[in-house]
Amino acid sequence: MKHSIALKEERASLITELETLVHAAKTDDREFTQEEEARQADLNESIFDLDSKIESAEKTEKILARNLAGAASKSDEIEMEQHAKEYSLRDAINQLVNGGRLEGREAEMHQEARAEFSAAGVNPRGQIFVPMALTYRATSTATGVVGTTQQNVIPGLVPESVIEQAGGNRITGVAGAVKLPSLPVDATLNRTEVETNAGGSPISSKTIDAKRIASRIDVSNQTLAMANGTFDAVVAAQFRRHSGGIMDLNAFTTWAADANKVKRGTNPAAVIPGVDFLSANNLIANLGDADALNNSAAFFGSHAQLAVARSQQAVTNGGIPTLQADGTIAGYKAFGHSQITAGLLTDTNIDIYSEVYDTTGTTAITNEADGQPFFLVNMNDVYCCYWGGADLVVDPYTAAAEGTTRMIMNYYANCDVAHAASAKYVVVA
């Protein structure tokens, strides 16, 4: 089969011959001779035939081009999967410490990640860059079982965020400041464009920027020299747990703002209680009033709070605990987190009685130092964004006297709700 270009060249040659015949007859102001008439008929037929062949050839070429592009994309995907299986964080660290530069696969992935960071508008600080494709943990449904496929290399450079486990939306490959997806909190209300975009509007969305999340671990040089293939998995697990906790802490700190607080009813006692069914119901009611309540909602509290809720009875003499055996409170999942502490609330949140209870009483709070938030969040409205992959700072000098190499893994991420009304909390002990 001839290529469309070759067919077009052949047609152009025939058209040139036909134009010569016509020009000769016009110049002599005469009709075609018998031989010219026959040749004209042959040329016309050949040109029309070539038009049809060219059209068919172009269609075929377009199909092949699309297929080739798909094959190339699949090839790139397979190649990246191979990199993910064979990439070695241990080798990258040893190359940098011993030779001062990356080589081979590790150098190639470093350049890949550099391009990702550039596209995301992030300035990484480390000497080893890891692209997002190598930090992604895929979900598989092999044999009908849904689970996480742990890559051999860096399965855990993805922060292990409890908020994401609870249903927060994960967005990768973002660039610059991200305006989170926005929907009206109350679809029955009309707002002008100015009102909608005003910062205090109940249906205005948020814009979030990248935050650097840094996690540090120290490894003895002896361990580093003797490390085998499990080194990547061990190091990655440490990084992902610590960075995931920081990711969650950033979100909890943002949500523990005074505007998100739900006050309790009047209480004659001046002591902030622990998690009880009343406080959970207050949160549910307030999230519902803000039109931010749905089946995706989840509670977040400290492990100590949930331990108390597990033993408290939600129904008097009914034997039903506030936190039930299936890990739910009033039908909504509850998650414990070590980053939920009294440090999330400032004195301005809970330094007087009326800031905790819906009352004008002047009774002093006697346990304000123990006050911490207990959240209810619409997880459909939570977005965890990642700018680029990860970068690693390898420092063999600071702790050299101790025979230790210091490593700091940096992620560029942030997590928040698109609307402030989607995250509420009450103060608990």
N, C-alpha and C positions, 0 to 999 in steps of 0.2 A: 504494500500500500504506500502510495506517494504522500509525502507531507503536504499540507495545504499550501505552504509557501512555494513548493516546486510546481504544484498545479496552477497557482496564480501566475507564476513566471511563464508557464506554457501558454496560458490563456492570453497573457499580455503580448506574447510573440504573434499569436494568431490575430489578435485585434490590430496589431501594427500592420500585418499583411493585408487585412481587410481594409484598413484606412488607406493603404497605398493604392489598392484597386479603385476605391471610390474617388480618391483624389485625381488619379489619372483620367478617369472618365469625365470628371467635372472640368478638368483643365482643357480637354479636347472638345468639351461641350457635345458629348455623344452618349449613346447608350452602351451598356456592357456588350462586349462581344460574346459569342456562344461559349467560348472557353472561360471568359471572365465570369459569366453568369453561373456556370457550373462550379467554378472555384468559390464564388461567393456563397453558394448554397452549402458547399462542403464546410466552409469556414463557420457559417452561422450554426450549423448543426454541431460542429466540434466545440464551439464556444459555449452553447447552451448545455452540452453534455459536461463540459468542464465546470460550469457553474454549479451543476448538481453534485459533481464529485467534490468540489471545494466545500460546499455546505455540509456534506456528510463527513468530510475529513475534519472540519473545524469542530463539529459536534463530538466526534470521537476523541479529538485532542483535549477538549474541555473535560470530558469524562475521565480520561487518563490523568489529566492534571489534578483534578479533585482527588482521585484515588491516590496519586503520588503524594499529595499534601497530607492526606490521612495516614498514609504509610509512614511518612516522615515523622508525623506527630506521634504515632504509635511507637516508632523506633526510638524517638527521644524519651518517651515514657519508660520504655523497657531499659534504655541506657541508664536513666536516673535510678530506676529500681535496682539495677546492678551496682551502681555507685553506693546506694544506701546499704546494700548487703556487705560490700567490701571496704567501705570507708572506715578508717581507723582513727579515732580520736587520740589513742595512745601513740600511734605512729606520728601524727601531726605534732603532738607535744614533744616527742623525742627529737623529731627533725628540727624543731625550732630551738630546743634547748642545746642540742649537740652541734647542729650545723648552722643555726641562725636563719634558715630559710626553709620554706615548704617545697616539696617535690612531688611529682607524679599526680596521683588521683587527688591527694589532699590539696595540692596547689591549684588544680583545676576547679575543685569545689570552692576554694577560697575566692577565685575570680568570679564564679557564678554568684556567690553570696554578695560580693562587692557590687555587682550590677543590681541585685535586688535592693540593697541598701540605698544605692544611688537613686533608683526609681522611687523609693519610699521617702526620700528626702531626709534620711537618717545618716548621721556621722558616727560610725562605729568606733570603739576605742581599743579593741583588742588586736592581737597579732594573728589570730586564727578565726576566719569567718566560716560559718556553716549555713548553707542555703536552707530555706524553709522546707524544700522537698525532702531533706534528710532528717528533719525534726518532726515530720508528720507521722502520726500513728493512725494507720488506716483501720477502718472497721470492715470486717468480713462476715459473710453469712454462710460460710462453708458448712456443709452437712446440716444446714438449717439452724445453726447456732450462731447468734450474733455476738461478736466479741472484738477485742483489740488485737491486731496482728503486731506483735512486738518485733521491730526490726533488729537485726543483729548488732547494728552499730549504735545509733543514737536514738533509740526509741523514745528516750525520756528527756530530750532537750525541749520538749513541749512542756511548759509549766503545768503541774498537776493541780489545777484549780478546782476547788470544791464548788465554786459558783458555776463553772462549766459543767461539772458532773450533775449539778442540780437542774440543768436545763438552759443555762445561758448560751446565747448564740455566739459562735466562734467565726470571726472574719479575718482572713489572712490576705496579705498582699495589698494592704491599704497604703495610701500615700498622703503626706501632709495632714492637716487638720481634718478630722472625719466628722461630718454632720450625720448623726445617727438617724436611721429611718424614723419618720414621724407619722403618727396617726392621731386624729382628734381623741382626747380623753373621753369626751362626751359627743357622740356623733349627732345628737339632737340639737346641739348648740351651733349657732352661726357666728363666725368671727370674720372681721375684715382682715386683709392681709397684714396690716400694721399690728392689729391685736394678736394675730396668730404668732407673729415673729417676735413679739415683745417678750423680754426675758421672764417676766412674771406671769405670762399667760399660761393657763392650765393646759393648753394644747401646744405650747412651743416645744421644740425638740432641742437636744443638747449637741454641742460640738465638743469633741474630746481630742486631745493631743497625745502623742507618744510620751510615755514615761520610761526612763531607763530602770530596769529591774535587775539589780546586781546580786549574784549569789557567789559566796566564796567558800572554797574548801582547800585544805592544805594536805598534801600527799608527800610522804617521805620519799627521798630520792631512791632509796633502796627498793621501796614498793614500786616506784615508777619504772626502775630498771628491770625488775622481775615480773612486771605485769604481763598477763596473758590476755586472751580474747575477752575475758569477763571484765576487764578493767573498764571498757567503755560503758557496759551496763551498770556497773557499780557507781561510777562517777556521774553518769547521766541520771540515775535514780536520785542521787543526792541533790543535784542541781534542780531537777524538776519539782521535787517536793518543796524545797526552800523557795524557789522562785514562784511556785504556785501559791504558797502562803502569802508572799509579798503582793502578788497580783490581787488576791482576795482582800488583803488588808487595805490596799488602796481604795477598793470599792466600798468596803465597810466604813472607812474613814469619811468618804464622800457622803454616804447615805446617813451617817450619824450627824446630820445637820439639824439645827433647831426646827427648820421649816417642815421636816419630815416626822417630827415627834408626835405621838398620839398620847394625850394626857389621860390618866386614869380617872375614874369617878372619885368622888369625895371619900376619903378614908379617915376614920377617927384616929387611927394609929399613925405616928410620924415615922414609920419605918417602910422603906421600899421593899415589897415582897419579892419572892422569886417568881419564876414562870408559873402562872396559874391559868385556869381555863378562862377566867374573866379577861385577863390581859390579851390572850389569844383571840377571844371574841371581839375585843375592842379593835384589834388590828384588822381582823376580817371585815368588820363593819366599816372602818375608815377606808380601807382599800376599795371596798365595794362602793362607798359613797363617791369615790374619785373615779368610778368606772374603770378601775385598773385591776379588778379581781377576776380571775378565771382559773381553770383547772390546773394551769401551770404554776400557780403560786406556791412558794416554799418558805418555810420558817428557817431562820438561822440563829443559833444561839451558842453560848459557850458549852463545853462539855459538862461543866458543873451545873449550869442552868438545866440542861436536859436530864441530868441525873436526878435533880429535884423533881422535875416534871414527870419523870418516869414513876416516881413513888407517890406523888400527890394524886388524890382522887378528884376527878373532874365532876363526878356526880356523888353527892353525899350518900355514904353508906351503900353506894352502888357498885363499888369495887372497880370502877372504870378509871384508869389513870389518865392524867392530862396527855402525856405522851404514851400512846398505845404500843402494843407489842409489834405492830407492823411499821413502827417508826413514823407515825402520823399524828398530828394534832388536828382534831375536827376534820379529818379527811385530807389534810395537806401534809406533804412530806416535811420532816424536820431534819436539819443537818447541823451537826456540832462542828465548831471550829475553834482552834486554839488561839486565833488572832482576835477573837471577840473578847475584849478585856475592858476594865474600867477606864483605861487610857484613851478609849475612843470618845468618851464624853468629857467635855471641859466643865469647869465650875459654872460657867454661864448657862449650861444646860440644866443643871440640877442643884444649884446652890441655895434655892429657896423652895418651900413646900409647893407653892403655886405653879412651879415649873414642872412638877411631876404629876400633881393632882389637879383636876378641873375644879378648883375652888379658890376663893380669895382669902382663905385662912392664912394665918401667919405662923402656924406651927412649924418648928424647925425640923429639917430632915436629920435624923440621928445616924444614918448609915450612908450618907452621900458618897463617901470614899469608895464604897463597894458598888455604886451604881454603874451598870453597863447596859448596852442596848440589846433588845431582842427583836429581830427583824421579821417582817413578812414582805416578800418581794414577788412581783409579777415577772416570772422568768422569761416569758415571751418578749418582754421589753428590755432584757439585759443583753448587752453586746460586749464581747471581749475581742478587741482588735489587736492585730499584730502587724508591726511595721518591719518587713524583712525577716531574716532568720535569726541567728544568734551569733555573737562573737565572743571569743575567749581571750582573756589576758593571762599570759603565762609569765609568772614572776619567780625566777630561780634565785634572786638576789636578796630580797628582804629578809627571808628566813634561812639564808644559806648557812649561817653558823649552826643552825639546828639540823642541817641536812634535809631541808624541806623545800618543796616547790609549791608556791602559792598559785592558785588558779581562781580567776573571777570570771564567771559567765554572765554576759550582758544580754538581756532581751529588751526589746523596745515594744511595749504593749501598754494597754490601758483597758479598764472595764468600767462600765457605768450603765445606768438605765437611760432610755431615751427621754423619759419624762419623770420629773421629780415625784409625781404622784404615785409612781409604780413601786416605790420603796418606802415603807413605814416602819417605825419602831416604837416600843414602849421602854421605859426605864425599869430594869429589874435588878435585884440584888445578886 
